[in-house]
Amino acid sequence: MLSYRLDHEVLVITVERDPGIGGRADLANRITDLVDAHRPSPVVVVLADPATGGAAVSAVLRAHQHCGRLGVLMSVVSHSAPLRRMLENNADTRGLRLVVHARADAAIAGSFAAAA
């Protein structure tokens, strides 16, 4: 369901499939645990095509709220334009802005530059 790596001091988390409503909280907790373990590194969450369901999106938005409380920059990558718009429209606006990209390389480069 989830894999991660460090790329230029950026935590890159790939959500490989939607966990379904029953797995939403677990996915959010796994993402936030990784954020906590690697902070203050910026985070890029890549939503693979099979992971574009509502439960995965909800978990990512919950993780973004956590990142905002910590002051950790978070970006999300999706090939789906409608999904990118949905993420932008539903992101928490009280903390750091959620940055949404179509390509992982652009998200990683932008996150690395912002952290430098």
Summary of the structure (lengths in Angstrom):
residues: 116
radius of gyration: 12.4
end to end distance: 30.4
largest distance: 38.1
contacts: 384
relative contact order: 0.19
helix: 52%
strand: 21%
